[in-house]
Amino acid sequence: MEKSKVAGKTPMMVDIESGKNYAWCACGHSSKQPWCDGSHKGTGLLPKIFKAHENKKVAMCMCKQTGNPPYCDGSHSKL
């Protein structure tokens, strides 16, 4: 299995909508960050699929090292 590629060293703030499903890129290769575009094929990594339970702005992890995927937990500060 390949290690995740760092897509950014700061989180990306995005608005998520209640009831909507999302696929967060866990491999770091997607050209549609922070969302999956299928670029993980062959890496052994899979996107994190989640459903939003409320409308809100969230900090999405871009370094792909978070302990709380798909959300930023500050792991980028250790890179």
Buried (B, 14 or more C-beta within 10 A) or exposed (E): EEEBBEBBEEBBEBEBEEEEEBBBBBBBBBEEBBBBEEBBEEBEBEBBEBEBEEEEEBBBBBBBBBEEBBBBBBBBEEE
